[in-house]
């Protein structure tokens, strides 16, 4: 629709059903449109304050121009909190989607909900992005249901053998290797690991695999007595570090599976009089914004949220438009700060 009842040019009819931004992008990229014609159409669209009636366009195309971002959180109790890295991903996904001309419908999900049957089937969204540290064993069956229903979806996470759908994520094994190799290069020999190693959390298990590989490369044996399971929260990182100290086992470094876990562990160490990094070096994973501002600033493995969001959105838009899409991993980057320096 146009905010006029008397269009002045057939050129406007040529752009019916798309937004002014889409018109500009199409004209800019088209080798068949002369420069003067391109400027003329753009000027007419601006003069008439052209806009799309998205509901009407959706009836014609069966597209909503909307992506559904489903964020998973099954945490319970007073300590529940959204992972700040995932919030950074949310911000970057909405920005990337806007560049592709899509709105984003955000929904906080729990794994026991029937999230897998709603969005594309009801035309609320053209495709789904699944984001969160969920229980892979729990949600894999629902991924299979999505695939069987020919739903277009992208998963933030690792590439898992025979996993339904497409994923884009970080090379977590490489990241775990970089973190631990940094500690061994500093001369640390008793490196504790705090975090999950379960196959229910394949991202975190991959970080542990990288940790083990780096120890082996340095000629060090993994000590199970200084490995403490912990889910992703500061309080659990705090308790895990307390447990390490109470065990009586010697350790001179900690690789924590996320930044939140690392920050909780650092607090416990400081309260116990352990100096960071003199007595214990600490490395996290994610590089969430808070990591640079704790004291000491946290050395961590960066997952670039902007690159991650771009990969997810580019993938789901490709699926919507019928283009070939492959799963992919982005390279992590070690960010060295005062917790190890």
Buried (B, 14 or more C-beta within 10 A) or exposed (E): EBEEEEBEEEBBEEBBBBBBEBBBBBBEEEEEBEEEEBEBBBEBBEEBEBEBEBEEBBEEEEBBBBBBBBBBBBBEEEEEEEBBBBBBBBEBBBBBBEEBBBEBBBBEBEBEBEBBBBBBEEEEBBBBBBBBBBEBEEBBEBBBBBBEEEBBBBBBBBBBEEBBBBBBBBBBBBBBBBBBBBBBEBEBBBBBBBBBBBEBBBBBBBBBBBBBBBBEEBEBEBBEEBBBBBBBBBBBBBBBBBBBBEEEEEBBBBBBBBBBBBBBBBBBBBEEEBEBBEEBBBBBBBBBEBBEEBEBBBBBBBBBBBBBBBBBBBBBBBBBEEEEBEBBBBEBBBBEBBBBE
